[in-house]
Amino acid sequence: MTEDEARSWVRDRFGVSRETSLAAFGDILVAEAEHQNLIARSTLDSLWARHLTDSAQLVPLAAPAREGAWLDVGSGAGLPGIVVALLTDRPVILVEPRTKRVQFLRDAAERLGVGNRVTVIGSKVESYRPEGPVAVVSARAVAELSALMLSTVHCTDSSTVWLLPKGRSAQSEVDAAGAKWQGQFQVEPSITQPESGIVVATQIGAR
């Protein structure tokens, strides 16, 4: 997917105003790259395809989720958490243990006008206790599937939709997780990287 195709995908689905907000976040990411290693420098020239639209594609997959908060685990550069906040009206919780990135996420949310809906938690997800089960969980390149579920399941209930980009290992991680976790799992192909998969899981519980 080219940069123009990736940007057009967002514009066609979410409208020009949200595309513009996402472009502003892209500018913030590029500027911050001078100060900390949020994203690989080699991906700056493909920011939309590799990061922004790659994150945005999770939003339509959350359509079956009930109303409520979207929890992004290990949010790092705000991918996909800040992207979700810009493209939806959901409350978004970003859990990130690294202090410098926590401050970046808070500053970015305020600058982009979504600070009232974005909560940044400066800890590991194991230590976080939400007010109630979240509607959606996302995590991008955080941990192997079974380990991620073990660390995060206390934030969820059986109605929670899990959206987990997993690259080429998606199906193998689902197969391995089946020994420890029950639920409904499917692997959706990534629109930006066709060889990669996104695990979509619901009704998750320990065996």
C-alpha positions in Angstrom: 0.0 0.0 0.0 1.4 3.4 -1.0 1.3 6.5 1.2 -1.4 8.0 -1.0 -3.5 4.8 -0.9 -3.1 4.6 2.9 -4.2 8.2 3.4 -7.1 7.8 1.0 -8.3 4.8 2.9 -8.6 6.8 6.0 -10.2 9.8 4.2 -12.8 7.5 2.5 -13.9 5.8 5.8 -13.5 8.6 8.4 -13.8 11.9 6.5 -11.5 14.8 5.7 -11.6 16.3 9.2 -10.4 13.1 10.9 -7.8 12.5 8.2 -6.5 16.0 9.0 -6.3 15.2 12.7 -4.4 12.1 11.9 -2.0 14.0 9.7 -1.4 16.4 12.6 -0.6 13.4 14.8 1.8 12.2 12.1 3.6 15.6 12.3 3.9 15.2 16.1 5.4 11.8 15.7 8.0 12.9 13.2 9.0 15.9 15.3 9.3 13.7 18.4 11.5 11.3 16.5 14.3 13.8 17.0 14.1 13.4 20.8 13.2 9.7 21.4 13.0 6.5 19.4 9.2 6.2 19.2 9.2 4.6 15.7 12.0 3.4 13.5 13.6 6.1 11.5 13.5 3.8 8.5 9.6 4.0 8.6 9.3 7.8 8.6 8.9 7.9 4.8 6.0 5.4 5.0 4.3 6.8 8.1 0.8 6.4 6.8 1.1 2.8 5.6 3.3 1.5 8.3 1.8 3.3 11.3 -1.2 5.6 10.9 -3.4 3.5 8.5 -2.0 0.3 9.9 -3.5 1.4 13.3 -6.7 2.9 11.8 -7.7 -0.4 10.3 -8.4 -1.7 13.8 -11.3 0.7 14.2 -13.8 -1.0 11.8 -12.9 -4.4 13.4 -14.2 -3.0 16.7 -17.7 -2.5 15.2 -19.2 -5.4 17.1 -17.9 -4.1 20.5 -20.4 -2.6 23.0 -20.1 1.0 24.1 -17.3 1.7 26.6 -13.6 2.3 26.9 -10.9 1.2 24.5 -7.7 0.0 26.3 -4.4 0.2 24.4 -1.7 -1.9 26.1 1.9 -0.8 25.8 0.8 2.2 23.8 4.3 3.5 23.2 4.0 6.1 20.4 0.2 6.1 20.6 -0.2 3.4 18.0 -2.9 2.5 17.8 -4.3 4.3 20.9 -4.0 8.0 19.8 -5.2 7.0 16.3 -8.3 5.4 17.9 -9.0 8.5 19.9 -8.8 10.6 16.8 -11.0 8.4 14.7 -13.7 7.5 17.2 -15.6 9.1 20.1 -14.8 6.4 22.6 -12.9 7.0 25.9 -9.4 5.6 25.3 -7.0 4.3 28.0 -3.4 4.2 27.2 -1.2 2.0 29.4 2.5 2.7 29.0 5.2 2.1 31.6 8.0 4.2 30.2 8.0 7.7 31.8 9.2 9.6 28.7 6.5 8.1 26.5 3.8 8.7 29.1 4.6 12.4 29.0 4.6 12.3 25.1 1.2 10.6 25.0 -0.3 13.1 27.4 1.1 16.1 25.6 0.0 14.7 22.2 -3.5 14.1 23.4 -3.8 17.6 24.7 -2.4 19.2 21.5 -4.7 17.1 19.3 -7.8 18.1 21.3 -8.6 14.7 22.7 -7.2 15.0 26.2 -10.7 14.9 27.7 -11.2 11.4 26.4 -7.7 10.0 26.7 -6.4 8.7 30.0 -2.7 7.8 30.1 -1.7 5.3 32.8 2.0 5.2 33.6 2.4 1.6 34.6 2.4 -2.0 33.3 -1.0 -3.3 32.5 -0.7 -6.0 35.3 -0.9 -3.2 37.9 -3.8 -1.3 36.3 -7.4 -1.8 37.5 -10.1 -0.1 35.4 -13.4 1.0 36.9 -15.1 -1.7 34.9 -14.4 -4.1 32.1 -13.3 -2.4 28.9 -15.1 -2.8 25.6 -12.0 -3.2 23.4 -8.4 -4.2 24.0 -5.6 -3.5 21.5 -1.9 -4.1 21.7 0.7 -3.6 18.9 3.9 -5.6 19.2 3.7 -6.0 23.0 3.9 -9.7 23.9 3.1 -13.2 22.7 -0.7 -13.8 22.6 -1.1 -16.0 25.6 1.2 -13.8 27.7 -0.7 -10.7 26.7 -4.0 -12.2 27.6 -2.7 -13.4 31.0 -1.5 -9.8 31.8 -4.6 -8.1 30.6 -7.6 -10.4 31.1 -8.4 -8.8 34.5 -9.4 -5.6 32.6 -12.0 -7.5 30.4 -15.1 -9.5 30.4 -16.6 -12.0 28.0 -18.0 -9.2 25.8 -14.6 -7.5 25.3 -13.3 -7.5 21.7 -9.5 -8.0 21.5 -7.7 -6.6 18.4 -4.1 -7.6 18.2 -1.9 -7.1 15.2 0.5 -10.0 15.1 2.3 -9.9 11.8 3.2 -13.2 10.2 2.9 -15.1 13.5 -0.8 -14.4 14.0 -2.1 -17.9 13.2 0.7 -19.7 15.0 0.1 -17.6 18.2 -3.7 -18.4 18.0 -2.9 -22.1 17.7 -0.6 -21.9 20.7 -3.1 -19.8 22.8 -5.8 -22.5 22.3 -4.0 -24.7 24.9 -4.5 -22.0 27.6 -7.4 -19.9 26.5 -10.9 -20.5 25.3 -12.9 -18.1 23.1 -13.6 -17.2 19.5 -10.5 -16.4 17.5 -10.1 -15.3 13.9 -7.2 -13.8 12.0 -8.0 -10.9 9.6 -5.4 -10.0 6.9 -3.8 -6.6 7.3 -4.8 -4.1 4.6 -1.4 -2.4 4.8 0.8 -5.6 5.0 -1.1 -8.5 3.4 1.3 -11.1 4.7 0.5 -9.9 8.3 -2.5 -10.9 10.4 -4.7 -9.2 13.0 -6.1 -11.5 15.8 -9.7 -10.7 16.6 -10.9 -12.5 19.7 -14.0 -12.5 21.8 -15.5 -14.5 24.7 -12.0 -15.0 26.1 -11.5 -16.9 29.3 -8.8 -19.2 30.8 -9.3 -22.9 30.3 
